[in-house]
Amino acid sequence: MFDSFQVMTSTQDVISMIYMDPPDLILIDGSYLLTKGGGIVREFRSNTIFGNVPIVALLEKGSLEHVSWQDNPIDDYIIIDDIDIAIKRRLEFIAKRSVREMDMNPLTRLPGNESIIRYIQGMFDGGENIAITWVDIDNFKPFNDRYGFSRGDEVLIATGRIITNAVNELKDEKTFVGHIGGDDFVFICPENYIRSLCEEVISRFDMVIKNFYNDEDLDQGGIISTGRDGVVRKHPIISISLAVVLNIEGHYIHYGQASQDATDIKKHIKELEGSNYMIDRRVRKK
């Protein structure tokens, strides 16, 4: 589970040592927190780079009673009186949860890029027949400029929910939804579902997205703005482009191959008007 560990005492510059060699998990003596307070934990938490490392307190049974741990920013605890195997398993679960949460998109709560790559590569390694769809929101920047980032975040959240709900309705184990970041999403399903799923996602998106515009912009079919160069431009209502690649009979070996093919497809789709999807049925030479 963990390759090595290092014991640090209160007399050492713990924060500096952690920054020099960031750990995967920090165990802290619960009695230290009770006597010294959670200042050192809060100081570590304030670091934007390493502050997401899970901190686990080592507690005795009695310390759970009559003590409020809400004021100490720890993530979990372990009872040191437990048997060794129980402690080991709990640490494994904590570590696994930490990896998952660190890669979760904070806005949509969907798996992030590392989880996406790991899942897709796992499907390729297992020879699964799946369809992978890269989703890109069109005309998103002009929308942000017009309505602000807060409204833009609402669009991203709504997009994630639209995709997730449509995929979940398939009730198939070989499905996945992820948020690469910004206005880029990914969803995966068995190949036989992909055409109807793309059409459903587009239908729901095109219906919902109009709720984020004011009546003036809807009546004129988009956002009309004047650029720094003095040229007046019209930006259509937000739409989505869905680039689909198929892994049939081991078509892909590596994630990068599928990503590159999807990028090529997306360049073509984004030149089209409105929301569209395209399924790549080219045969890749191995």
GUPAMI-743927 format. One record per residue (C-alpha): residue number from 1; residue in one letter; z, x, y. Coordinates in Angstrom, 1 decimal. Example, Ala and Ser with C-alpha at 12.3 -4.5 7.8 and 13.67 -1.06 7.14 Angstrom:
<pts>
[pt 1, A, [7.8, 12.3, -4.5]] [pt 2, S, [7.1, 13.7, -1.1]] 
</pts>
This chain:
<pts>
[pt 1, M, [0.0, 0.0, 0.0]] [pt 2, F, [1.1, 2.7, 2.5]] [pt 3, D, [0.1, 6.3, 2.1]] [pt 4, S, [3.1, 7.8, 3.8]] [pt 5, F, [6.1, 7.0, 6.0]] [pt 6, Q, [8.2, 8.7, 8.7]] [pt 7, V, [11.8, 8.2, 9.6]] [pt 8, M, [12.7, 8.3, 13.2]] [pt 9, T, [16.2, 8.3, 14.8]] [pt 10, S, [17.4, 6.9, 18.1]] [pt 11, T, [17.8, 10.5, 19.4]] [pt 12, Q, [14.0, 11.1, 19.2]] [pt 13, D, [11.4, 10.0, 21.7]] [pt 14, V, [10.2, 7.2, 19.4]] [pt 15, I, [7.7, 5.7, 21.7]] [pt 16, S, [5.8, 9.0, 22.3]] [pt 17, M, [5.8, 9.8, 18.6]] [pt 18, I, [4.4, 6.4, 17.8]] [pt 19, Y, [1.6, 6.8, 20.4]] [pt 20, M, [0.7, 10.2, 19.0]] [pt 21, D, [0.4, 8.9, 15.4]] [pt 22, P, [0.1, 5.1, 15.5]] [pt 23, P, [1.5, 3.5, 12.3]] [pt 24, D, [0.2, 0.5, 10.4]] [pt 25, L, [3.7, -1.1, 10.4]] [pt 26, I, [7.1, -0.3, 12.1]] [pt 27, L, [10.4, -0.9, 10.3]] [pt 28, I, [13.4, -1.0, 12.6]] [pt 29, D, [17.1, -1.2, 11.7]] [pt 30, G, [18.4, -4.6, 12.6]] [pt 31, S, [21.9, -3.2, 13.5]] [pt 32, Y, [20.2, -1.1, 16.1]] [pt 33, L, [18.6, -4.1, 17.7]] [pt 34, L, [22.0, -5.9, 17.7]] [pt 35, T, [23.8, -3.0, 19.4]] [pt 36, K, [21.1, -1.6, 21.6]] [pt 37, G, [19.0, -4.7, 22.3]] [pt 38, G, [15.3, -5.1, 22.1]] [pt 39, G, [14.3, -2.8, 25.0]] [pt 40, I, [12.5, -0.2, 22.9]] [pt 41, V, [10.5, -3.0, 21.1]] [pt 42, R, [9.5, -4.6, 24.4]] [pt 43, E, [8.4, -1.2, 25.8]] [pt 44, F, [6.2, -0.7, 22.7]] [pt 45, R, [4.9, -4.3, 22.9]] [pt 46, S, [3.7, -3.7, 26.5]] [pt 47, N, [1.1, -1.1, 25.4]] [pt 48, T, [-2.2, -2.8, 25.3]] [pt 49, I, [-3.6, -0.5, 22.6]] [pt 50, F, [-0.8, -0.2, 20.1]] [pt 51, G, [1.3, -3.2, 21.0]] [pt 52, N, [-0.2, -5.3, 18.2]] [pt 53, V, [1.3, -3.2, 15.4]] [pt 54, P, [3.7, -5.4, 13.4]] [pt 55, I, [7.4, -4.7, 13.8]] [pt 56, V, [9.7, -5.7, 10.9]] [pt 57, A, [13.5, -5.7, 11.2]] [pt 58, L, [15.7, -4.6, 8.2]] [pt 59, L, [18.6, -7.1, 8.1]] [pt 60, E, [21.6, -7.7, 6.0]] [pt 61, K, [22.2, -11.3, 4.9]] [pt 62, G, [25.0, -11.9, 7.3]] [pt 63, S, [23.0, -11.0, 10.3]] [pt 64, L, [20.8, -14.1, 9.9]] [pt 65, E, [23.7, -16.3, 10.8]] [pt 66, H, [25.1, -16.8, 14.3]] [pt 67, V, [22.5, -14.5, 15.8]] [pt 68, S, [19.5, -15.6, 17.8]] [pt 69, W, [16.5, -13.4, 17.0]] [pt 70, Q, [14.3, -15.3, 19.4]] [pt 71, D, [15.1, -12.8, 22.1]] [pt 72, N, [13.9, -9.8, 20.0]] [pt 73, P, [10.1, -9.5, 19.8]] [pt 74, I, [9.9, -8.7, 16.1]] [pt 75, D, [7.3, -10.2, 13.8]] [pt 76, D, [9.2, -10.5, 10.6]] [pt 77, Y, [12.3, -9.4, 8.7]] [pt 78, I, [13.3, -8.1, 5.3]] [pt 79, I, [16.7, -8.5, 3.7]] [pt 80, I, [17.8, -5.1, 2.5]] [pt 81, D, [19.9, -6.6, -0.3]] [pt 82, D, [16.8, -7.9, -2.0]] [pt 83, I, [15.5, -6.2, -5.1]] [pt 84, D, [12.9, -3.5, -4.7]] [pt 85, I, [9.9, -5.5, -6.0]] [pt 86, A, [10.7, -8.3, -3.6]] [pt 87, I, [10.8, -6.0, -0.6]] [pt 88, K, [7.6, -4.3, -1.7]] [pt 89, R, [5.7, -7.6, -2.1]] [pt 90, R, [7.0, -8.9, 1.3]] [pt 91, L, [5.7, -5.7, 3.0]] [pt 92, E, [2.3, -6.2, 1.3]] [pt 93, F, [2.1, -9.7, 2.6]] [pt 94, I, [3.2, -8.7, 6.1]] [pt 95, A, [0.5, -5.9, 6.2]] [pt 96, K, [-2.2, -8.2, 4.9]] [pt 97, R, [-1.3, -10.9, 7.5]] [pt 98, S, [-1.3, -8.2, 10.3]] [pt 99, V, [-4.8, -7.1, 9.4]] [pt 100, R, [-6.1, -10.7, 9.5]] [pt 101, E, [-4.4, -11.5, 12.8]] [pt 102, M, [-5.5, -8.3, 14.5]] [pt 103, D, [-9.1, -9.2, 13.8]] [pt 104, M, [-8.8, -12.9, 14.9]] [pt 105, N, [-10.6, -13.9, 18.0]] [pt 106, P, [-7.8, -14.9, 20.5]] [pt 107, L, [-9.8, -17.7, 22.0]] [pt 108, T, [-11.3, -19.5, 19.1]] [pt 109, R, [-8.8, -18.3, 16.4]] [pt 110, L, [-11.8, -17.5, 14.2]] [pt 111, P, [-12.2, -14.3, 12.2]] [pt 112, G, [-13.6, -11.4, 14.2]] [pt 113, N, [-16.3, -8.8, 13.6]] [pt 114, E, [-14.5, -6.7, 11.0]] [pt 115, S, [-13.8, -9.7, 8.9]] [pt 116, I, [-17.4, -10.9, 9.3]] [pt 117, I, [-18.8, -7.6, 8.1]] [pt 118, R, [-16.4, -7.4, 5.3]] [pt 119, Y, [-17.1, -10.9, 4.0]] [pt 120, I, [-20.9, -10.6, 4.3]] [pt 121, Q, [-20.9, -7.2, 2.6]] [pt 122, G, [-18.8, -8.6, -0.2]] [pt 123, M, [-21.3, -11.4, -0.7]] [pt 124, F, [-24.1, -8.7, -0.9]] [pt 125, D, [-22.1, -6.6, -3.3]] [pt 126, G, [-21.5, -9.6, -5.5]] [pt 127, G, [-25.2, -10.6, -5.5]] [pt 128, E, [-24.4, -14.1, -4.0]] [pt 129, N, [-27.4, -16.3, -3.0]] [pt 130, I, [-26.3, -17.2, 0.6]] [pt 131, A, [-27.7, -17.9, 4.0]] [pt 132, I, [-26.3, -16.1, 7.0]] [pt 133, T, [-26.8, -17.6, 10.5]] [pt 134, W, [-26.2, -15.7, 13.7]] [pt 135, V, [-25.6, -18.1, 16.6]] [pt 136, D, [-26.2, -17.2, 20.2]] [pt 137, I, [-25.6, -19.5, 23.2]] [pt 138, D, [-28.5, -19.5, 25.7]] [pt 139, N, [-28.1, -19.6, 29.5]] [pt 140, F, [-24.4, -19.0, 29.2]] [pt 141, K, [-24.1, -16.5, 32.0]] [pt 142, P, [-25.5, -18.9, 34.7]] [pt 143, F, [-23.1, -21.5, 33.4]] [pt 144, N, [-20.2, -19.1, 33.9]] [pt 145, D, [-21.3, -18.2, 37.4]] [pt 146, R, [-21.6, -21.8, 38.3]] [pt 147, Y, [-18.5, -23.3, 36.7]] [pt 148, G, [-16.2, -20.3, 36.2]] [pt 149, F, [-14.9, -18.5, 33.2]] [pt 150, S, [-12.3, -21.1, 32.3]] [pt 151, R, [-15.0, -23.7, 31.8]] [pt 152, G, [-17.0, -21.1, 29.9]] [pt 153, D, [-14.1, -20.5, 27.5]] [pt 154, E, [-14.0, -24.3, 26.9]] [pt 155, V, [-17.6, -24.1, 25.8]] [pt 156, L, [-16.9, -21.3, 23.5]] [pt 157, I, [-13.9, -23.1, 21.9]] [pt 158, A, [-16.1, -26.3, 21.5]] [pt 159, T, [-18.9, -24.3, 19.9]] [pt 160, G, [-16.5, -22.8, 17.4]] [pt 161, R, [-15.1, -26.2, 16.5]] [pt 162, I, [-18.6, -27.7, 16.2]] [pt 163, I, [-19.7, -25.0, 13.8]] [pt 164, T, [-16.4, -25.0, 11.8]] [pt 165, N, [-16.4, -28.8, 11.4]] [pt 166, A, [-20.0, -28.9, 10.2]] [pt 167, V, [-19.5, -26.1, 7.7]] [pt 168, N, [-16.2, -27.5, 6.4]] [pt 169, E, [-17.9, -30.8, 5.7]] [pt 170, L, [-19.9, -29.0, 3.0]] [pt 171, K, [-16.7, -28.5, 1.0]] [pt 172, D, [-18.1, -25.4, -0.6]] [pt 173, E, [-16.1, -22.3, -1.3]] [pt 174, K, [-19.0, -20.0, -0.4]] [pt 175, T, [-18.8, -20.8, 3.3]] [pt 176, F, [-17.5, -18.8, 6.3]] [pt 177, V, [-17.3, -19.1, 10.1]] [pt 178, G, [-16.7, -16.1, 12.4]] [pt 179, H, [-16.7, -15.3, 16.1]] [pt 180, I, [-18.3, -11.9, 16.8]] [pt 181, G, [-17.3, -12.1, 20.4]] [pt 182, G, [-18.5, -13.6, 23.7]] [pt 183, D, [-21.1, -16.2, 23.0]] [pt 184, D, [-22.0, -14.9, 19.5]] [pt 185, F, [-20.9, -16.6, 16.3]] [pt 186, V, [-21.8, -16.4, 12.6]] [pt 187, F, [-21.7, -18.9, 9.8]] [pt 188, I, [-22.5, -18.6, 6.1]] [pt 189, C, [-23.3, -21.1, 3.4]] [pt 190, P, [-25.2, -21.4, 0.1]] [pt 191, E, [-29.0, -21.3, 0.7]] [pt 192, N, [-29.7, -24.9, -0.3]] [pt 193, Y, [-27.5, -26.2, 2.6]] [pt 194, I, [-28.9, -24.1, 5.4]] [pt 195, R, [-31.7, -26.3, 6.8]] [pt 196, S, [-29.6, -29.5, 7.1]] [pt 197, L, [-26.6, -27.5, 8.4]] [pt 198, C, [-28.6, -25.9, 11.2]] [pt 199, E, [-30.0, -29.3, 12.2]] [pt 200, E, [-26.5, -30.8, 12.2]] [pt 201, V, [-25.0, -28.0, 14.3]] [pt 202, I, [-27.8, -28.2, 16.9]] [pt 203, S, [-27.5, -32.0, 17.1]] [pt 204, R, [-23.8, -31.9, 17.7]] [pt 205, F, [-24.0, -29.0, 20.1]] [pt 206, D, [-26.7, -30.6, 22.2]] [pt 207, M, [-24.7, -33.8, 22.4]] [pt 208, V, [-21.4, -32.2, 23.3]] [pt 209, I, [-22.6, -29.6, 25.8]] [pt 210, K, [-23.6, -32.2, 28.4]] [pt 211, N, [-19.9, -33.1, 28.9]] [pt 212, F, [-19.4, -29.7, 30.5]] [pt 213, Y, [-21.9, -30.3, 33.4]] [pt 214, N, [-21.5, -32.4, 36.5]] [pt 215, D, [-23.8, -35.3, 37.1]] [pt 216, E, [-25.9, -33.4, 39.7]] [pt 217, D, [-26.8, -30.6, 37.3]] [pt 218, L, [-27.5, -33.0, 34.5]] [pt 219, D, [-29.8, -35.1, 36.7]] [pt 220, Q, [-31.9, -32.0, 37.7]] [pt 221, G, [-31.9, -30.7, 34.2]] [pt 222, G, [-29.9, -27.6, 34.8]] [pt 223, I, [-28.4, -25.2, 37.4]] [pt 224, I, [-30.4, -24.3, 40.4]] [pt 225, S, [-29.3, -21.2, 42.2]] [pt 226, T, [-30.5, -18.6, 44.7]] [pt 227, G, [-30.3, -15.0, 43.5]] [pt 228, R, [-29.5, -11.9, 45.6]] [pt 229, D, [-33.2, -11.4, 46.0]] [pt 230, G, [-33.5, -14.8, 47.7]] [pt 231, V, [-35.5, -16.3, 44.9]] [pt 232, V, [-34.5, -19.8, 43.8]] [pt 233, R, [-34.2, -20.2, 40.0]] [pt 234, K, [-33.5, -23.0, 37.6]] [pt 235, H, [-31.4, -22.3, 34.6]] [pt 236, P, [-31.8, -25.0, 31.9]] [pt 237, I, [-28.9, -26.8, 30.2]] [pt 238, I, [-27.1, -24.5, 27.7]] [pt 239, S, [-28.7, -24.5, 24.3]] [pt 240, I, [-28.2, -22.5, 21.1]] [pt 241, S, [-30.4, -20.2, 19.0]] [pt 242, L, [-29.8, -19.9, 15.3]] [pt 243, A, [-31.3, -16.9, 13.4]] [pt 244, V, [-31.0, -17.3, 9.7]] [pt 245, V, [-31.5, -14.7, 7.0]] [pt 246, L, [-31.4, -15.3, 3.2]] [pt 247, N, [-29.8, -13.1, 0.6]] [pt 248, I, [-31.7, -14.3, -2.5]] [pt 249, E, [-31.6, -12.3, -5.7]] [pt 250, G, [-30.1, -9.3, -4.0]] [pt 251, H, [-32.5, -9.3, -1.1]] [pt 252, Y, [-30.0, -7.3, 1.0]] [pt 253, I, [-27.9, -4.3, 0.1]] [pt 254, H, [-26.2, -3.6, 3.4]] [pt 255, Y, [-24.9, -5.7, 6.3]] [pt 256, G, [-26.9, -3.7, 8.8]] [pt 257, Q, [-30.2, -4.8, 7.2]] [pt 258, A, [-29.4, -8.5, 7.6]] [pt 259, S, [-28.1, -8.0, 11.1]] [pt 260, Q, [-31.3, -6.2, 12.2]] [pt 261, D, [-33.5, -8.9, 10.7]] [pt 262, A, [-31.4, -11.6, 12.5]] [pt 263, T, [-31.7, -9.7, 15.8]] [pt 264, D, [-35.5, -9.7, 15.5]] [pt 265, I, [-35.6, -13.4, 14.8]] [pt 266, K, [-33.2, -14.2, 17.6]] [pt 267, K, [-35.5, -12.4, 20.1]] [pt 268, H, [-38.3, -14.8, 19.2]] [pt 269, I, [-36.2, -18.0, 19.2]] [pt 270, K, [-34.6, -17.3, 22.6]] [pt 271, E, [-38.1, -17.5, 24.1]] [pt 272, L, [-38.4, -21.1, 23.0]] [pt 273, E, [-37.2, -24.1, 25.0]] [pt 274, G, [-34.0, -25.8, 24.0]] [pt 275, S, [-31.9, -25.4, 20.9]] [pt 276, N, [-33.8, -24.0, 17.8]] [pt 277, Y, [-33.3, -22.4, 14.5]] [pt 278, M, [-35.5, -20.2, 12.4]] [pt 279, I, [-35.1, -19.2, 8.7]] [pt 280, D, [-36.4, -15.7, 7.8]] [pt 281, R, [-38.3, -15.9, 4.5]] [pt 282, R, [-39.8, -12.4, 4.6]] [pt 283, V, [-39.5, -10.2, 1.6]] [pt 284, R, [-37.7, -7.0, 2.4]] [pt 285, K, [-39.0, -3.9, 0.5]] [pt 286, K, [-36.1, -2.3, -1.3]] 
</pts>
